[in-house]
Amino acid sequence: MELPAELLTRAHYWMRLTRALDERGTFLHKQSKIVGGYFSQIGHEALSVAAGMALGPDDVAAPMHRDLGTYLVRGLHPQRILAQFLGRVGGVSRGRDANLHGMGDLSLGLIGFISHLPASTGVIAGVAHAFKLKAEPRVAMAFFGDGGASQGLAHEALNWASVFQLPMVVICENNQYAYSTPLARQMHIEHIADRAAAYGMPGVIVDGNDFCAVYQAASEAVARARAGAGPTLIECKTMRMRGHAIHDNMAYVPPELLASWAQRDPIARMEALLRDRGLLDDAALTALLAQIEAELDAAQAAAEASPYPDGATVTEGVYAV
């Protein structure tokens, strides 16, 4: 199915904004303005934007640390994200964290990323169960990685969702490595989605670097869940193009594997599609990139103008002290 031009153009903006914001965060970390770790999501732009765009305004998602596009699509402004990175009051957690952990905003249908992985799957199963009990036509979406797929909570959440036929969509981001452990050292199957049959739910495998493929699969799964037909597990095959975090030089990844995935860059593929359909040319791309840089310059200036939190407020807004 050919997707509408307006949808593709909008998706291209979100994907470009996602990468530019990610690169801005890396730059700020190198300037020592971000304390602690920084997690790049380069290579995940297509799947994070597509999954976010497949949801409706009243749905709920629990993105992870490489799903920056979902946060943006759901309405989290770059200014708040950069303030979060910088540990400022203007950040989502009001300076109580300095990365994507804790970046939840229920008014936007976002549940903050929970470590250890895949803890968010259990939470989203609970959200989906609440939707079912209240007979609300809403969908809950969880994200977890190939490493998280080997943890017990992922199995429990998927089994629970299937037993109760919950309106839940689970996105498995198979980016080949759980930190430094390749997929073949974790499991003796080729496709994580093959496990869906054991839970009694559909398992779908898509190219995670192809926006159209992810959007169509996610949209179908969301529609299925909203209609009361139960959960779906979608495995998005992609590649983490940077280390686990900024300190990781990923020397354990074969260079030829990275080179192969670089040829499948999700943004390059989207732009090739747009050009083929006459929706993008050099002038339009140059204008878009300039627009995004201006947006991020303004967001960064506002984030850096936001103060650090007052130490006297450290116990406010936390569950335990």
ROGUTI-79754 format. One record per residue (C-alpha): z negated, y negated, x negated. Coordinates in steps of 0.5 Angstrom, whole numbers, padded with zeros to 4 digits, always signed. Layout:
N
ZYX;...
# end
This chain:
321
+0000+0000+0000;+0002-0007-0003;-0004-0012-0003;-0003-0019+0000;-0001-0024-0005;-0007-0028-0003;-0012-0023-0004;-0009-0021-0011;-0009-0029-0013;-0016-0029-0011;-0018-0023-0015;-0014-0025-0021;-0019-0032-0021;-0025-0027-0021;-0023-0023-0026;-0021-0029-0031;-0028-0032-0029;-0032-0026-0030;-0029-0025-0037;-0029-0032-0039;-0037-0032-0037;-0038-0026-0041;-0035-0029-0047;-0039-0035-0046;-0045-0031-0046;-0043-0028-0052;-0042-0035-0056;-0049-0037-0053;-0052-0031-0056;-0049-0032-0063;-0052-0039-0063;-0059-0036-0062;-0059-0039-0055;-0060-0033-0051;-0067-0029-0054;-0066-0021-0053;-0060-0017-0052;-0054-0019-0049;-0049-0014-0045;-0042-0015-0045;-0038-0012-0039;-0031-0013-0042;-0026-0008-0039;-0030-0007-0033;-0027-0013-0029;-0022-0010-0025;-0028-0005-0022;-0033-0010-0021;-0029-0015-0018;-0025-0010-0013;-0032-0007-0011;-0035-0013-0009;-0029-0016-0006;-0029-0009-0001;-0035-0011+0002;-0037-0015+0008;-0041-0021+0008;-0047-0018+0011;-0047-0012+0006;-0051-0010+0001;-0050-0009-0007;-0054-0007-0013;-0049-0008-0019;-0051-0006-0026;-0051-0010-0033;-0043-0009-0033;-0042-0011-0026;-0042-0019-0027;-0035-0019-0023;-0039-0017-0017;-0045-0022-0018;-0040-0027-0018;-0036-0025-0012;-0042-0024-0008;-0043-0032-0009;-0048-0032-0015;-0046-0039-0018;-0044-0039-0026;-0049-0044-0027;-0055-0040-0024;-0052-0034-0029;-0052-0038-0035;-0059-0041-0033;-0061-0034-0033;-0059-0032-0039;-0062-0038-0042;-0069-0036-0039;-0069-0043-0035;-0072-0045-0029;-0065-0045-0026;-0064-0038-0027;-0064-0033-0021;-0071-0030-0024;-0073-0037-0025;-0074-0036-0033;-0078-0029-0032;-0072-0025-0035;-0066-0027-0040;-0061-0022-0038;-0058-0019-0032;-0064-0015-0030;-0068-0018-0024;-0061-0022-0022;-0062-0020-0015;-0061-0025-0009;-0062-0022-0002;-0059-0028+0001;-0053-0026-0002;-0054-0019-0001;-0055-0017-0008;-0061-0013-0010;-0063-0014-0018;-0061-0009-0023;-0066-0004-0024;-0068+0000-0031;-0068+0005-0032;-0061+0008-0030;-0060+0010-0024;-0066+0007-0020;-0062+0003-0016;-0058+0009-0013;-0065+0011-0009;-0066+0004-0007;-0059+0003-0004;-0060+0010+0000;-0066+0006+0003;-0063+0000+0005;-0057+0004+0008;-0062+0009+0011;-0065+0002+0014;-0058+0000+0017;-0057+0007+0020;-0064+0007+0023;-0063+0000+0026;-0056+0001+0028;-0053-0004+0024;-0046-0004+0022;-0047-0006+0015;-0046-0002+0008;-0050-0001+0002;-0046+0000-0005;-0050+0003-0011;-0047+0003-0018;-0049+0008-0024;-0046+0010-0030;-0043+0017-0033;-0050+0017-0037;-0054+0016-0030;-0050+0021-0027;-0054+0026-0031;-0061+0024-0028;-0065+0027-0023;-0065+0021-0018;-0058+0020-0018;-0057+0027-0015;-0063+0026-0010;-0060+0019-0008;-0053+0022-0006;-0056+0028-0003;-0061+0024+0001;-0055+0020+0003;-0050+0026+0005;-0056+0029+0009;-0057+0023+0013;-0050+0021+0013;-0052+0014+0011;-0047+0008+0011;-0047+0008+0003;-0042+0008-0002;-0043+0010-0009;-0039+0007-0015;-0040+0011-0022;-0037+0007-0028;-0035+0013-0032;-0034+0008-0039;-0034+0015-0043;-0040+0013-0047;-0048+0013-0045;-0050+0009-0050;-0047+0013-0056;-0047+0020-0052;-0040+0022-0050;-0039+0025-0044;-0037+0031-0046;-0044+0032-0049;-0047+0031-0043;-0043+0035-0038;-0039+0041-0038;-0034+0038-0032;-0028+0033-0033;-0029+0029-0027;-0036+0027-0024;-0033+0026-0017;-0032+0033-0017;-0040+0034-0016;-0039+0030-0009;-0037+0037-0006;-0044+0040-0007;-0047+0034-0003;-0042+0035+0002;-0039+0028+0001;-0032+0026-0001;-0031+0025-0008;-0025+0020-0010;-0023+0019-0018;-0019+0012-0019;-0017+0008-0025;-0022+0004-0026;-0018-0001-0030;-0013-0002-0024;-0016-0007-0019;-0011-0005-0013;-0013+0003-0014;-0021+0001-0014;-0020-0004-0008;-0016+0001-0004;-0021+0007-0005;-0027+0002-0004;-0024-0001+0002;-0023+0006+0005;-0030+0008+0003;-0033+0002+0006;-0029+0003+0013;-0031+0010+0013;-0039+0008+0012;-0038+0003+0017;-0035+0007+0022;-0041+0012+0021;-0037+0018+0017;-0042+0018+0012;-0042+0016+0004;-0037+0017-0001;-0037+0018-0009;-0032+0014-0013;-0031+0015-0020;-0028+0009-0024;-0025+0012-0030;-0026+0006-0035;-0028+0004-0042;-0033+0000-0045;-0030-0004-0050;-0036-0007-0053;-0042-0004-0056;-0048-0002-0051;-0051-0009-0052;-0049-0014-0057;-0053-0011-0063;-0049-0004-0063;-0043-0004-0067;-0040+0002-0063;-0038+0005-0070;-0039+0012-0066;-0033+0011-0062;-0026+0013-0065;-0022+0007-0067;-0016+0010-0063;-0020+0011-0057;-0021+0004-0057;-0014+0002-0058;-0011+0007-0053;-0016+0003-0048;-0014-0004-0050;-0007-0002-0048;-0010-0001-0041;-0013-0008-0041;-0015-0009-0033;-0013-0017-0034;-0007-0016-0037;-0005-0011-0032;-0007-0015-0026;-0003-0021-0029;+0003-0016-0030;+0003-0015-0023;+0002-0022-0021;+0008-0024-0025;+0012-0018-0023;+0011-0021-0016;+0013-0028-0017;+0006-0030-0016;+0004-0032-0024;+0008-0036-0029;+0006-0039-0036;+0004-0046-0033;+0000-0043-0027;-0004-0039-0032;-0005-0044-0037;-0008-0049-0031;-0012-0043-0029;-0015-0042-0035;-0017-0049-0036;-0020-0050-0029;-0025-0044-0031;-0027-0047-0038;-0028-0054-0034;-0032-0050-0029;-0036-0046-0034;-0037-0052-0039;-0040-0056-0033;-0044-0050-0031;-0047-0049-0038;-0049-0056-0038;-0053-0056-0032;-0056-0049-0034;-0058-0052-0041;-0061-0058-0037;-0065-0054-0033;-0073-0053-0036;-0076-0047-0039;-0081-0045-0034;-0088-0047-0034;-0093-0042-0037;-0098-0043-0032;-0093-0040-0027;-0092-0034-0030;-0096-0030-0025;-0092-0033-0019;-0087-0029-0016;-0089-0022-0019;-0091-0016-0016;-0097-0014-0021;-0101-0018-0026;
# end
